[in-house]
Amino acid sequence: MTTKQRLSRRGFLAGAGSVSVAGAAVLVASQKPGKPAPVKTSKAAIEPGAGYQLTAHVRNYYRSTTV
């Protein structure tokens, strides 16, 4: 006769949580530290006055948000 151990829901969820934490730890540990990727900036972000512009579309949005 074989005895079959019944897996409870609580035991299954605890095991799944432990496995996911261990997997995340392996992924973090396997990454090599290095230089971060350079941030690309557009000319619009560098030139003064090229950012936010009050257009008709923006004015319509502001008008729709007033109570």
PDBQT receptor file of N, H, CA, C and O in Angstrom, charges set to zero:
ATOM      1  N   MET A   1       0.821  -1.171   0.000  1.00  0.00    +0.000 N 
ATOM      2  CA  MET A   1       0.000   0.000   0.000  1.00  0.00    +0.000 C 
ATOM      3  C   MET A   1       0.872   1.244   0.000  1.00  0.00    +0.000 C 
ATOM      4  O   MET A   1       1.878   1.317   0.706  1.00  0.00    +0.000 OA
ATOM      5  N   THR A   2       0.474   2.208  -0.794  1.00  0.00    +0.000 N 
ATOM      6  H   THR A   2      -0.343   2.149  -1.367  1.00  0.00    +0.000 HD
ATOM      7  CA  THR A   2       1.213   3.468  -0.814  1.00  0.00    +0.000 C 
ATOM      8  C   THR A   2       0.405   4.525  -0.102  1.00  0.00    +0.000 C 
ATOM      9  O   THR A   2      -0.823   4.558  -0.184  1.00  0.00    +0.000 OA
ATOM     10  N   THR A   3       1.102   5.373   0.585  1.00  0.00    +0.000 N 
ATOM     11  H   THR A   3       2.100   5.347   0.651  1.00  0.00    +0.000 HD
ATOM     12  CA  THR A   3       0.427   6.487   1.247  1.00  0.00    +0.000 C 
ATOM     13  C   THR A   3       0.656   7.736   0.424  1.00  0.00    +0.000 C 
ATOM     14  O   THR A   3       1.784   8.049   0.044  1.00  0.00    +0.000 OA
ATOM     15  N   LYS A   4      -0.395   8.424   0.162  1.00  0.00    +0.000 N 
ATOM     16  H   LYS A   4      -1.312   8.170   0.471  1.00  0.00    +0.000 HD
ATOM     17  CA  LYS A   4      -0.327   9.632  -0.654  1.00  0.00    +0.000 C 
ATOM     18  C   LYS A   4      -0.554  10.840   0.251  1.00  0.00    +0.000 C 
ATOM     19  O   LYS A   4      -1.587  10.942   0.914  1.00  0.00    +0.000 OA
ATOM     20  N   GLN A   5       0.406  11.744   0.276  1.00  0.00    +0.000 N 
ATOM     21  H   GLN A   5       1.245  11.662  -0.262  1.00  0.00    +0.000 HD
ATOM     22  CA  GLN A   5       0.274  12.927   1.113  1.00  0.00    +0.000 C 
ATOM     23  C   GLN A   5      -0.522  13.965   0.337  1.00  0.00    +0.000 C 
ATOM     24  O   GLN A   5      -0.228  14.248  -0.825  1.00  0.00    +0.000 OA
ATOM     25  N   ARG A   6      -1.511  14.515   0.975  1.00  0.00    +0.000 N 
ATOM     26  H   ARG A   6      -1.750  14.285   1.919  1.00  0.00    +0.000 HD
ATOM     27  CA  ARG A   6      -2.364  15.511   0.335  1.00  0.00    +0.000 C 
ATOM     28  C   ARG A   6      -1.750  16.893   0.518  1.00  0.00    +0.000 C 
ATOM     29  O   ARG A   6      -1.404  17.287   1.631  1.00  0.00    +0.000 OA
ATOM     30  N   LEU A   7      -1.621  17.615  -0.571  1.00  0.00    +0.000 N 
ATOM     31  H   LEU A   7      -1.902  17.296  -1.476  1.00  0.00    +0.000 HD
ATOM     32  CA  LEU A   7      -1.037  18.951  -0.535  1.00  0.00    +0.000 C 
ATOM     33  C   LEU A   7      -2.143  19.964  -0.253  1.00  0.00    +0.000 C 
ATOM     34  O   LEU A   7      -3.129  20.045  -0.986  1.00  0.00    +0.000 OA
ATOM     35  N   SER A   8      -1.969  20.720   0.802  1.00  0.00    +0.000 N 
ATOM     36  H   SER A   8      -1.168  20.654   1.397  1.00  0.00    +0.000 HD
ATOM     37  CA  SER A   8      -2.982  21.711   1.152  1.00  0.00    +0.000 C 
ATOM     38  C   SER A   8      -2.753  22.993   0.352  1.00  0.00    +0.000 C 
ATOM     39  O   SER A   8      -1.658  23.237  -0.155  1.00  0.00    +0.000 OA
ATOM     40  N   ARG A   9      -3.774  23.785   0.253  1.00  0.00    +0.000 N 
ATOM     41  H   ARG A   9      -4.664  23.587   0.665  1.00  0.00    +0.000 HD
ATOM     42  CA  ARG A   9      -3.672  25.051  -0.470  1.00  0.00    +0.000 C 
ATOM     43  C   ARG A   9      -2.680  25.977   0.195  1.00  0.00    +0.000 C 
ATOM     44  O   ARG A   9      -1.900  26.636  -0.491  1.00  0.00    +0.000 OA
ATOM     45  N   ARG A  10      -2.691  26.042   1.501  1.00  0.00    +0.000 N 
ATOM     46  H   ARG A  10      -3.325  25.506   2.058  1.00  0.00    +0.000 HD
ATOM     47  CA  ARG A  10      -1.769  26.908   2.235  1.00  0.00    +0.000 C 
ATOM     48  C   ARG A  10      -0.320  26.488   2.002  1.00  0.00    +0.000 C 
ATOM     49  O   ARG A  10       0.549  27.335   1.799  1.00  0.00    +0.000 OA
ATOM     50  N   GLY A  11      -0.064  25.196   2.030  1.00  0.00    +0.000 N 
ATOM     51  H   GLY A  11      -0.770  24.507   2.195  1.00  0.00    +0.000 HD
ATOM     52  CA  GLY A  11       1.282  24.696   1.782  1.00  0.00    +0.000 C 
ATOM     53  C   GLY A  11       1.739  24.975   0.355  1.00  0.00    +0.000 C 
ATOM     54  O   GLY A  11       2.896  25.320   0.117  1.00  0.00    +0.000 OA
ATOM     55  N   PHE A  12       0.815  24.821  -0.591  1.00  0.00    +0.000 N 
ATOM     56  H   PHE A  12      -0.126  24.541  -0.398  1.00  0.00    +0.000 HD
ATOM     57  CA  PHE A  12       1.145  25.100  -1.986  1.00  0.00    +0.000 C 
ATOM     58  C   PHE A  12       1.498  26.567  -2.186  1.00  0.00    +0.000 C 
ATOM     59  O   PHE A  12       2.495  26.872  -2.840  1.00  0.00    +0.000 OA
ATOM     60  N   LEU A  13       0.702  27.481  -1.638  1.00  0.00    +0.000 N 
ATOM     61  H   LEU A  13      -0.108  27.233  -1.107  1.00  0.00    +0.000 HD
ATOM     62  CA  LEU A  13       0.962  28.910  -1.802  1.00  0.00    +0.000 C 
ATOM     63  C   LEU A  13       2.251  29.330  -1.106  1.00  0.00    +0.000 C 
ATOM     64  O   LEU A  13       2.977  30.186  -1.613  1.00  0.00    +0.000 OA
ATOM     65  N   ALA A  14       2.541  28.745   0.038  1.00  0.00    +0.000 N 
ATOM     66  H   ALA A  14       1.951  28.050   0.450  1.00  0.00    +0.000 HD
ATOM     67  CA  ALA A  14       3.790  29.063   0.723  1.00  0.00    +0.000 C 
ATOM     68  C   ALA A  14       4.979  28.579  -0.098  1.00  0.00    +0.000 C 
ATOM     69  O   ALA A  14       5.991  29.272  -0.200  1.00  0.00    +0.000 OA
ATOM     70  N   GLY A  15       4.858  27.407  -0.674  1.00  0.00    +0.000 N 
ATOM     71  H   GLY A  15       4.036  26.844  -0.591  1.00  0.00    +0.000 HD
ATOM     72  CA  GLY A  15       5.930  26.875  -1.510  1.00  0.00    +0.000 C 
ATOM     73  C   GLY A  15       6.120  27.697  -2.770  1.00  0.00    +0.000 C 
ATOM     74  O   GLY A  15       7.250  27.961  -3.182  1.00  0.00    +0.000 OA
ATOM     75  N   ALA A  16       5.017  28.100  -3.384  1.00  0.00    +0.000 N 
ATOM     76  H   ALA A  16       4.099  27.885  -3.049  1.00  0.00    +0.000 HD
ATOM     77  CA  ALA A  16       5.109  28.915  -4.598  1.00  0.00    +0.000 C 
ATOM     78  C   ALA A  16       5.744  30.264  -4.291  1.00  0.00    +0.000 C 
ATOM     79  O   ALA A  16       6.528  30.774  -5.091  1.00  0.00    +0.000 OA
ATOM     80  N   GLY A  17       5.418  30.839  -3.158  1.00  0.00    +0.000 N 
ATOM     81  H   GLY A  17       4.781  30.425  -2.508  1.00  0.00    +0.000 HD
ATOM     82  CA  GLY A  17       6.024  32.110  -2.768  1.00  0.00    +0.000 C 
ATOM     83  C   GLY A  17       7.508  31.968  -2.523  1.00  0.00    +0.000 C 
ATOM     84  O   GLY A  17       8.291  32.832  -2.918  1.00  0.00    +0.000 OA
ATOM     85  N   SER A  18       7.900  30.894  -1.880  1.00  0.00    +0.000 N 
ATOM     86  H   SER A  18       7.264  30.192  -1.559  1.00  0.00    +0.000 HD
ATOM     87  CA  SER A  18       9.325  30.661  -1.619  1.00  0.00    +0.000 C 
ATOM     88  C   SER A  18      10.097  30.473  -2.913  1.00  0.00    +0.000 C 
ATOM     89  O   SER A  18      11.207  30.986  -3.057  1.00  0.00    +0.000 OA
ATOM     90  N   VAL A  19       9.517  29.742  -3.851  1.00  0.00    +0.000 N 
ATOM     91  H   VAL A  19       8.615  29.326  -3.734  1.00  0.00    +0.000 HD
ATOM     92  CA  VAL A  19      10.179  29.508  -5.131  1.00  0.00    +0.000 C 
ATOM     93  C   VAL A  19      10.321  30.812  -5.910  1.00  0.00    +0.000 C 
ATOM     94  O   VAL A  19      11.360  31.046  -6.528  1.00  0.00    +0.000 OA
ATOM     95  N   SER A  20       9.301  31.662  -5.894  1.00  0.00    +0.000 N 
ATOM     96  H   SER A  20       8.457  31.472  -5.393  1.00  0.00    +0.000 HD
ATOM     97  CA  SER A  20       9.382  32.919  -6.638  1.00  0.00    +0.000 C 
ATOM     98  C   SER A  20      10.414  33.867  -6.016  1.00  0.00    +0.000 C 
ATOM     99  O   SER A  20      11.120  34.564  -6.746  1.00  0.00    +0.000 OA
ATOM    100  N   VAL A  21      10.512  33.905  -4.705  1.00  0.00    +0.000 N 
ATOM    101  H   VAL A  21       9.939  33.339  -4.112  1.00  0.00    +0.000 HD
ATOM    102  CA  VAL A  21      11.520  34.747  -4.047  1.00  0.00    +0.000 C 
ATOM    103  C   VAL A  21      12.921  34.232  -4.368  1.00  0.00    +0.000 C 
ATOM    104  O   VAL A  21      13.831  35.020  -4.628  1.00  0.00    +0.000 OA
ATOM    105  N   ALA A  22      13.090  32.925  -4.350  1.00  0.00    +0.000 N 
ATOM    106  H   ALA A  22      12.351  32.286  -4.139  1.00  0.00    +0.000 HD
ATOM    107  CA  ALA A  22      14.394  32.352  -4.678  1.00  0.00    +0.000 C 
ATOM    108  C   ALA A  22      14.765  32.629  -6.128  1.00  0.00    +0.000 C 
ATOM    109  O   ALA A  22      15.924  32.918  -6.427  1.00  0.00    +0.000 OA
ATOM    110  N   GLY A  23      13.796  32.543  -7.028  1.00  0.00    +0.000 N 
ATOM    111  H   GLY A  23      12.855  32.307  -6.785  1.00  0.00    +0.000 HD
ATOM    112  CA  GLY A  23      14.052  32.837  -8.443  1.00  0.00    +0.000 C 
ATOM    113  C   GLY A  23      14.446  34.284  -8.656  1.00  0.00    +0.000 C 
ATOM    114  O   GLY A  23      15.348  34.572  -9.443  1.00  0.00    +0.000 OA
ATOM    115  N   ALA A  24      13.782  35.197  -7.965  1.00  0.00    +0.000 N 
ATOM    116  H   ALA A  24      13.050  34.963  -7.326  1.00  0.00    +0.000 HD
ATOM    117  CA  ALA A  24      14.126  36.612  -8.085  1.00  0.00    +0.000 C 
ATOM    118  C   ALA A  24      15.529  36.872  -7.546  1.00  0.00    +0.000 C 
ATOM    119  O   ALA A  24      16.270  37.683  -8.102  1.00  0.00    +0.000 OA
ATOM    120  N   ALA A  25      15.891  36.193  -6.474  1.00  0.00    +0.000 N 
ATOM    121  H   ALA A  25      15.289  35.534  -6.022  1.00  0.00    +0.000 HD
ATOM    122  CA  ALA A  25      17.229  36.371  -5.905  1.00  0.00    +0.000 C 
ATOM    123  C   ALA A  25      18.296  35.877  -6.871  1.00  0.00    +0.000 C 
ATOM    124  O   ALA A  25      19.361  36.484  -6.988  1.00  0.00    +0.000 OA
ATOM    125  N   VAL A  26      18.017  34.783  -7.559  1.00  0.00    +0.000 N 
ATOM    126  H   VAL A  26      17.153  34.290  -7.464  1.00  0.00    +0.000 HD
ATOM    127  CA  VAL A  26      18.972  34.260  -8.541  1.00  0.00    +0.000 C 
ATOM    128  C   VAL A  26      19.132  35.241  -9.695  1.00  0.00    +0.000 C 
ATOM    129  O   VAL A  26      20.249  35.479 -10.155  1.00  0.00    +0.000 OA
ATOM    130  N   LEU A  27      18.033  35.810 -10.165  1.00  0.00    +0.000 N 
ATOM    131  H   LEU A  27      17.125  35.617  -9.792  1.00  0.00    +0.000 HD
ATOM    132  CA  LEU A  27      18.111  36.772 -11.266  1.00  0.00    +0.000 C 
ATOM    133  C   LEU A  27      18.912  38.007 -10.881  1.00  0.00    +0.000 C 
ATOM    134  O   LEU A  27      19.726  38.489 -11.668  1.00  0.00    +0.000 OA
ATOM    135  N   VAL A  28      18.690  38.515  -9.693  1.00  0.00    +0.000 N 
ATOM    136  H   VAL A  28      18.029  38.124  -9.053  1.00  0.00    +0.000 HD
ATOM    137  CA  VAL A  28      19.413  39.712  -9.248  1.00  0.00    +0.000 C 
ATOM    138  C   VAL A  28      20.888  39.399  -9.064  1.00  0.00    +0.000 C 
ATOM    139  O   VAL A  28      21.743  40.213  -9.414  1.00  0.00    +0.000 OA
ATOM    140  N   ALA A  29      21.192  38.239  -8.523  1.00  0.00    +0.000 N 
ATOM    141  H   ALA A  29      20.497  37.578  -8.239  1.00  0.00    +0.000 HD
ATOM    142  CA  ALA A  29      22.581  37.883  -8.275  1.00  0.00    +0.000 C 
ATOM    143  C   ALA A  29      23.345  37.612  -9.568  1.00  0.00    +0.000 C 
ATOM    144  O   ALA A  29      24.564  37.783  -9.609  1.00  0.00    +0.000 OA
ATOM    145  N   SER A  30      22.648  37.193 -10.623  1.00  0.00    +0.000 N 
ATOM    146  H   SER A  30      21.658  37.054 -10.590  1.00  0.00    +0.000 HD
ATOM    147  CA  SER A  30      23.332  36.849 -11.862  1.00  0.00    +0.000 C 
ATOM    148  C   SER A  30      23.618  38.064 -12.742  1.00  0.00    +0.000 C 
ATOM    149  O   SER A  30      24.374  37.951 -13.707  1.00  0.00    +0.000 OA
ATOM    150  N   GLN A  31      23.039  39.208 -12.437  1.00  0.00    +0.000 N 
ATOM    151  H   GLN A  31      22.425  39.300 -11.653  1.00  0.00    +0.000 HD
ATOM    152  CA  GLN A  31      23.275  40.400 -13.246  1.00  0.00    +0.000 C 
ATOM    153  C   GLN A  31      24.627  40.999 -12.909  1.00  0.00    +0.000 C 
ATOM    154  O   GLN A  31      25.001  41.120 -11.742  1.00  0.00    +0.000 OA
ATOM    155  N   LYS A  32      25.351  41.371 -13.952  1.00  0.00    +0.000 N 
ATOM    156  H   LYS A  32      25.048  41.273 -14.900  1.00  0.00    +0.000 HD
ATOM    157  CA  LYS A  32      26.664  41.980 -13.761  1.00  0.00    +0.000 C 
ATOM    158  C   LYS A  32      26.502  43.480 -13.588  1.00  0.00    +0.000 C 
ATOM    159  O   LYS A  32      25.790  44.118 -14.364  1.00  0.00    +0.000 OA
ATOM    160  N   PRO A  33      27.153  44.055 -12.578  1.00  0.00    +0.000 N 
ATOM    161  CA  PRO A  33      27.074  45.505 -12.426  1.00  0.00    +0.000 C 
ATOM    162  C   PRO A  33      27.889  46.178 -13.525  1.00  0.00    +0.000 C 
ATOM    163  O   PRO A  33      28.942  45.675 -13.918  1.00  0.00    +0.000 OA
ATOM    164  N   GLY A  34      27.424  47.267 -13.999  1.00  0.00    +0.000 N 
ATOM    165  H   GLY A  34      26.569  47.676 -13.680  1.00  0.00    +0.000 HD
ATOM    166  CA  GLY A  34      28.136  47.982 -15.045  1.00  0.00    +0.000 C 
ATOM    167  C   GLY A  34      27.640  49.409 -15.131  1.00  0.00    +0.000 C 
ATOM    168  O   GLY A  34      26.896  49.886 -14.274  1.00  0.00    +0.000 OA
ATOM    169  N   LYS A  35      28.063  50.069 -16.173  1.00  0.00    +0.000 N 
ATOM    170  H   LYS A  35      28.667  49.682 -16.870  1.00  0.00    +0.000 HD
ATOM    171  CA  LYS A  35      27.637  51.449 -16.373  1.00  0.00    +0.000 C 
ATOM    172  C   LYS A  35      26.174  51.475 -16.798  1.00  0.00    +0.000 C 
ATOM    173  O   LYS A  35      25.742  50.620 -17.571  1.00  0.00    +0.000 OA
ATOM    174  N   PRO A  36      25.410  52.438 -16.306  1.00  0.00    +0.000 N 
ATOM    175  CA  PRO A  36      24.042  52.568 -16.780  1.00  0.00    +0.000 C 
ATOM    176  C   PRO A  36      24.039  53.087 -18.218  1.00  0.00    +0.000 C 
ATOM    177  O   PRO A  36      24.981  53.750 -18.653  1.00  0.00    +0.000 OA
ATOM    178  N   ALA A  37      22.987  52.780 -18.931  1.00  0.00    +0.000 N 
ATOM    179  H   ALA A  37      22.223  52.241 -18.578  1.00  0.00    +0.000 HD
ATOM    180  CA  ALA A  37      22.879  53.226 -20.317  1.00  0.00    +0.000 C 
ATOM    181  C   ALA A  37      22.781  54.750 -20.357  1.00  0.00    +0.000 C 
ATOM    182  O   ALA A  37      22.124  55.343 -19.501  1.00  0.00    +0.000 OA
ATOM    183  N   PRO A  38      23.423  55.398 -21.337  1.00  0.00    +0.000 N 
ATOM    184  CA  PRO A  38      23.332  56.852 -21.429  1.00  0.00    +0.000 C 
ATOM    185  C   PRO A  38      21.911  57.290 -21.774  1.00  0.00    +0.000 C 
ATOM    186  O   PRO A  38      21.194  56.615 -22.512  1.00  0.00    +0.000 OA
ATOM    187  N   VAL A  39      21.533  58.417 -21.227  1.00  0.00    +0.000 N 
ATOM    188  H   VAL A  39      22.115  58.965 -20.627  1.00  0.00    +0.000 HD
ATOM    189  CA  VAL A  39      20.203  58.959 -21.458  1.00  0.00    +0.000 C 
ATOM    190  C   VAL A  39      20.254  59.853 -22.687  1.00  0.00    +0.000 C 
ATOM    191  O   VAL A  39      21.059  60.781 -22.762  1.00  0.00    +0.000 OA
ATOM    192  N   LYS A  40      19.387  59.563 -23.645  1.00  0.00    +0.000 N 
ATOM    193  H   LYS A  40      18.732  58.809 -23.584  1.00  0.00    +0.000 HD
ATOM    194  CA  LYS A  40      19.339  60.375 -24.859  1.00  0.00    +0.000 C 
ATOM    195  C   LYS A  40      18.375  61.535 -24.641  1.00  0.00    +0.000 C 
ATOM    196  O   LYS A  40      17.250  61.336 -24.182  1.00  0.00    +0.000 OA
ATOM    197  N   THR A  41      18.814  62.736 -24.969  1.00  0.00    +0.000 N 
ATOM    198  H   THR A  41      19.727  62.898 -25.342  1.00  0.00    +0.000 HD
ATOM    199  CA  THR A  41      17.958  63.901 -24.855  1.00  0.00    +0.000 C 
ATOM    200  C   THR A  41      17.703  64.458 -26.243  1.00  0.00    +0.000 C 
ATOM    201  O   THR A  41      18.586  64.451 -27.100  1.00  0.00    +0.000 OA
ATOM    202  N   SER A  42      16.513  64.929 -26.451  1.00  0.00    +0.000 N 
ATOM    203  H   SER A  42      15.795  64.934 -25.754  1.00  0.00    +0.000 HD
ATOM    204  CA  SER A  42      16.185  65.503 -27.744  1.00  0.00    +0.000 C 
ATOM    205  C   SER A  42      16.548  66.989 -27.756  1.00  0.00    +0.000 C 
ATOM    206  O   SER A  42      16.766  67.595 -26.707  1.00  0.00    +0.000 OA
ATOM    207  N   LYS A  43      16.610  67.558 -28.947  1.00  0.00    +0.000 N 
ATOM    208  H   LYS A  43      16.433  67.065 -29.799  1.00  0.00    +0.000 HD
ATOM    209  CA  LYS A  43      16.925  68.981 -29.048  1.00  0.00    +0.000 C 
ATOM    210  C   LYS A  43      15.834  69.830 -28.413  1.00  0.00    +0.000 C 
ATOM    211  O   LYS A  43      16.108  70.908 -27.884  1.00  0.00    +0.000 OA
ATOM    212  N   ALA A  44      14.581  69.339 -28.466  1.00  0.00    +0.000 N 
ATOM    213  H   ALA A  44      14.358  68.464 -28.896  1.00  0.00    +0.000 HD
ATOM    214  CA  ALA A  44      13.475  70.092 -27.885  1.00  0.00    +0.000 C 
ATOM    215  C   ALA A  44      13.643  70.236 -26.374  1.00  0.00    +0.000 C 
ATOM    216  O   ALA A  44      13.221  71.236 -25.794  1.00  0.00    +0.000 OA
ATOM    217  N   ALA A  45      14.256  69.243 -25.738  1.00  0.00    +0.000 N 
ATOM    218  H   ALA A  45      14.599  68.431 -26.209  1.00  0.00    +0.000 HD
ATOM    219  CA  ALA A  45      14.459  69.321 -24.297  1.00  0.00    +0.000 C 
ATOM    220  C   ALA A  45      15.601  70.258 -23.948  1.00  0.00    +0.000 C 
ATOM    221  O   ALA A  45      15.653  70.769 -22.829  1.00  0.00    +0.000 OA
ATOM    222  N   ILE A  46      16.520  70.497 -24.883  1.00  0.00    +0.000 N 
ATOM    223  H   ILE A  46      16.478  70.083 -25.792  1.00  0.00    +0.000 HD
ATOM    224  CA  ILE A  46      17.684  71.333 -24.620  1.00  0.00    +0.000 C 
ATOM    225  C   ILE A  46      17.386  72.795 -24.926  1.00  0.00    +0.000 C 
ATOM    226  O   ILE A  46      17.812  73.679 -24.182  1.00  0.00    +0.000 OA
ATOM    227  N   GLU A  47      16.662  73.062 -26.007  1.00  0.00    +0.000 N 
ATOM    228  H   GLU A  47      16.316  72.344 -26.611  1.00  0.00    +0.000 HD
ATOM    229  CA  GLU A  47      16.390  74.437 -26.424  1.00  0.00    +0.000 C 
ATOM    230  C   GLU A  47      15.386  75.082 -25.475  1.00  0.00    +0.000 C 
ATOM    231  O   GLU A  47      14.369  74.470 -25.150  1.00  0.00    +0.000 OA
ATOM    232  N   PRO A  48      15.652  76.303 -25.026  1.00  0.00    +0.000 N 
ATOM    233  CA  PRO A  48      14.702  76.974 -24.138  1.00  0.00    +0.000 C 
ATOM    234  C   PRO A  48      13.436  77.366 -24.897  1.00  0.00    +0.000 C 
ATOM    235  O   PRO A  48      13.500  77.809 -26.044  1.00  0.00    +0.000 OA
ATOM    236  N   GLY A  49      12.294  77.200 -24.249  1.00  0.00    +0.000 N 
ATOM    237  H   GLY A  49      12.242  76.841 -23.317  1.00  0.00    +0.000 HD
ATOM    238  CA  GLY A  49      11.019  77.584 -24.839  1.00  0.00    +0.000 C 
ATOM    239  C   GLY A  49      10.451  76.558 -25.793  1.00  0.00    +0.000 C 
ATOM    240  O   GLY A  49       9.415  76.814 -26.407  1.00  0.00    +0.000 OA
ATOM    241  N   ALA A  50      11.086  75.400 -25.947  1.00  0.00    +0.000 N 
ATOM    242  H   ALA A  50      11.927  75.192 -25.448  1.00  0.00    +0.000 HD
ATOM    243  CA  ALA A  50      10.592  74.401 -26.883  1.00  0.00    +0.000 C 
ATOM    244  C   ALA A  50       9.758  73.334 -26.191  1.00  0.00    +0.000 C 
ATOM    245  O   ALA A  50       9.362  72.362 -26.834  1.00  0.00    +0.000 OA
ATOM    246  N   GLY A  51       9.484  73.482 -24.918  1.00  0.00    +0.000 N 
ATOM    247  H   GLY A  51       9.806  74.271 -24.395  1.00  0.00    +0.000 HD
ATOM    248  CA  GLY A  51       8.751  72.465 -24.164  1.00  0.00    +0.000 C 
ATOM    249  C   GLY A  51       7.248  72.663 -24.229  1.00  0.00    +0.000 C 
ATOM    250  O   GLY A  51       6.642  72.511 -25.289  1.00  0.00    +0.000 OA
ATOM    251  N   TYR A  52       6.658  72.995 -23.119  1.00  0.00    +0.000 N 
ATOM    252  H   TYR A  52       7.151  73.119 -22.257  1.00  0.00    +0.000 HD
ATOM    253  CA  TYR A  52       5.212  73.133 -22.996  1.00  0.00    +0.000 C 
ATOM    254  C   TYR A  52       4.710  74.302 -23.829  1.00  0.00    +0.000 C 
ATOM    255  O   TYR A  52       5.260  75.402 -23.780  1.00  0.00    +0.000 OA
ATOM    256  N   GLN A  53       3.659  74.047 -24.593  1.00  0.00    +0.000 N 
ATOM    257  H   GLN A  53       3.211  73.153 -24.633  1.00  0.00    +0.000 HD
ATOM    258  CA  GLN A  53       3.033  75.107 -25.380  1.00  0.00    +0.000 C 
ATOM    259  C   GLN A  53       1.541  75.062 -25.153  1.00  0.00    +0.000 C 
ATOM    260  O   GLN A  53       0.933  73.991 -25.168  1.00  0.00    +0.000 OA
ATOM    261  N   LEU A  54       0.951  76.224 -24.944  1.00  0.00    +0.000 N 
ATOM    262  H   LEU A  54       1.445  77.093 -24.932  1.00  0.00    +0.000 HD
ATOM    263  CA  LEU A  54      -0.479  76.315 -24.738  1.00  0.00    +0.000 C 
ATOM    264  C   LEU A  54      -1.147  76.385 -26.105  1.00  0.00    +0.000 C 
ATOM    265  O   LEU A  54      -1.167  77.433 -26.750  1.00  0.00    +0.000 OA
ATOM    266  N   THR A  55      -1.693  75.251 -26.535  1.00  0.00    +0.000 N 
ATOM    267  H   THR A  55      -1.677  74.399 -26.011  1.00  0.00    +0.000 HD
ATOM    268  CA  THR A  55      -2.351  75.183 -27.836  1.00  0.00    +0.000 C 
ATOM    269  C   THR A  55      -3.855  75.124 -27.627  1.00  0.00    +0.000 C 
ATOM    270  O   THR A  55      -4.338  75.054 -26.497  1.00  0.00    +0.000 OA
ATOM    271  N   ALA A  56      -4.583  75.154 -28.726  1.00  0.00    +0.000 N 
ATOM    272  H   ALA A  56      -4.191  75.211 -29.645  1.00  0.00    +0.000 HD
ATOM    273  CA  ALA A  56      -6.041  75.080 -28.653  1.00  0.00    +0.000 C 
ATOM    274  C   ALA A  56      -6.479  73.765 -28.011  1.00  0.00    +0.000 C 
ATOM    275  O   ALA A  56      -7.453  73.730 -27.259  1.00  0.00    +0.000 OA
ATOM    276  N   HIS A  57      -5.767  72.700 -28.306  1.00  0.00    +0.000 N 
ATOM    277  H   HIS A  57      -4.976  72.728 -28.917  1.00  0.00    +0.000 HD
ATOM    278  CA  HIS A  57      -6.094  71.401 -27.721  1.00  0.00    +0.000 C 
ATOM    279  C   HIS A  57      -5.946  71.426 -26.206  1.00  0.00    +0.000 C 
ATOM    280  O   HIS A  57      -6.787  70.884 -25.489  1.00  0.00    +0.000 OA
ATOM    281  N   VAL A  58      -4.893  72.047 -25.724  1.00  0.00    +0.000 N 
ATOM    282  H   VAL A  58      -4.210  72.487 -26.306  1.00  0.00    +0.000 HD
ATOM    283  CA  VAL A  58      -4.647  72.129 -24.293  1.00  0.00    +0.000 C 
ATOM    284  C   VAL A  58      -5.689  73.025 -23.633  1.00  0.00    +0.000 C 
ATOM    285  O   VAL A  58      -6.190  72.709 -22.554  1.00  0.00    +0.000 OA
ATOM    286  N   ARG A  59      -6.014  74.140 -24.281  1.00  0.00    +0.000 N 
ATOM    287  H   ARG A  59      -5.606  74.396 -25.158  1.00  0.00    +0.000 HD
ATOM    288  CA  ARG A  59      -7.050  75.029 -23.722  1.00  0.00    +0.000 C 
ATOM    289  C   ARG A  59      -8.390  74.316 -23.641  1.00  0.00    +0.000 C 
ATOM    290  O   ARG A  59      -9.119  74.501 -22.667  1.00  0.00    +0.000 OA
ATOM    291  N   ASN A  60      -8.737  73.501 -24.645  1.00  0.00    +0.000 N 
ATOM    292  H   ASN A  60      -8.145  73.352 -25.437  1.00  0.00    +0.000 HD
ATOM    293  CA  ASN A  60      -9.990  72.754 -24.610  1.00  0.00    +0.000 C 
ATOM    294  C   ASN A  60      -9.996  71.752 -23.450  1.00  0.00    +0.000 C 
ATOM    295  O   ASN A  60     -11.017  71.554 -22.791  1.00  0.00    +0.000 OA
ATOM    296  N   TYR A  61      -8.833  71.119 -23.212  1.00  0.00    +0.000 N 
ATOM    297  H   TYR A  61      -8.003  71.280 -23.748  1.00  0.00    +0.000 HD
ATOM    298  CA  TYR A  61      -8.745  70.189 -22.094  1.00  0.00    +0.000 C 
ATOM    299  C   TYR A  61      -8.938  70.922 -20.779  1.00  0.00    +0.000 C 
ATOM    300  O   TYR A  61      -9.699  70.464 -19.927  1.00  0.00    +0.000 OA
ATOM    301  N   TYR A  62      -8.267  72.049 -20.595  1.00  0.00    +0.000 N 
ATOM    302  H   TYR A  62      -7.649  72.422 -21.287  1.00  0.00    +0.000 HD
ATOM    303  CA  TYR A  62      -8.414  72.817 -19.360  1.00  0.00    +0.000 C 
ATOM    304  C   TYR A  62      -9.866  73.269 -19.172  1.00  0.00    +0.000 C 
ATOM    305  O   TYR A  62     -10.377  73.271 -18.052  1.00  0.00    +0.000 OA
ATOM    306  N   ARG A  63     -10.511  73.641 -20.244  1.00  0.00    +0.000 N 
ATOM    307  H   ARG A  63     -10.096  73.639 -21.153  1.00  0.00    +0.000 HD
ATOM    308  CA  ARG A  63     -11.906  74.077 -20.154  1.00  0.00    +0.000 C 
ATOM    309  C   ARG A  63     -12.801  72.913 -19.736  1.00  0.00    +0.000 C 
ATOM    310  O   ARG A  63     -13.771  73.117 -19.005  1.00  0.00    +0.000 OA
ATOM    311  N   SER A  64     -12.492  71.693 -20.187  1.00  0.00    +0.000 N 
ATOM    312  H   SER A  64     -11.705  71.527 -20.781  1.00  0.00    +0.000 HD
ATOM    313  CA  SER A  64     -13.324  70.535 -19.856  1.00  0.00    +0.000 C 
ATOM    314  C   SER A  64     -13.133  70.067 -18.411  1.00  0.00    +0.000 C 
ATOM    315  O   SER A  64     -13.978  69.343 -17.884  1.00  0.00    +0.000 OA
ATOM    316  N   THR A  65     -12.035  70.470 -17.762  1.00  0.00    +0.000 N 
ATOM    317  H   THR A  65     -11.348  71.058 -18.190  1.00  0.00    +0.000 HD
ATOM    318  CA  THR A  65     -11.799  70.023 -16.391  1.00  0.00    +0.000 C 
ATOM    319  C   THR A  65     -12.347  70.976 -15.348  1.00  0.00    +0.000 C 
ATOM    320  O   THR A  65     -12.351  70.640 -14.164  1.00  0.00    +0.000 OA
ATOM    321  N   THR A  66     -12.804  72.138 -15.739  1.00  0.00    +0.000 N 
ATOM    322  H   THR A  66     -12.801  72.411 -16.701  1.00  0.00    +0.000 HD
ATOM    323  CA  THR A  66     -13.341  73.068 -14.752  1.00  0.00    +0.000 C 
ATOM    324  C   THR A  66     -14.704  72.575 -14.282  1.00  0.00    +0.000 C 
ATOM    325  O   THR A  66     -15.471  71.980 -15.038  1.00  0.00    +0.000 OA
ATOM    326  N   VAL A  67     -14.975  72.841 -13.017  1.00  0.00    +0.000 N 
ATOM    327  H   VAL A  67     -14.352  73.325 -12.402  1.00  0.00    +0.000 HD
ATOM    328  CA  VAL A  67     -16.222  72.360 -12.426  1.00  0.00    +0.000 C 
ATOM    329  C   VAL A  67     -17.248  73.431 -12.470  1.00  0.00    +0.000 C 
ATOM    330  O   VAL A  67     -18.375  73.225 -12.020  1.00  0.00    +0.000 OA
TER     331      VAL A  67
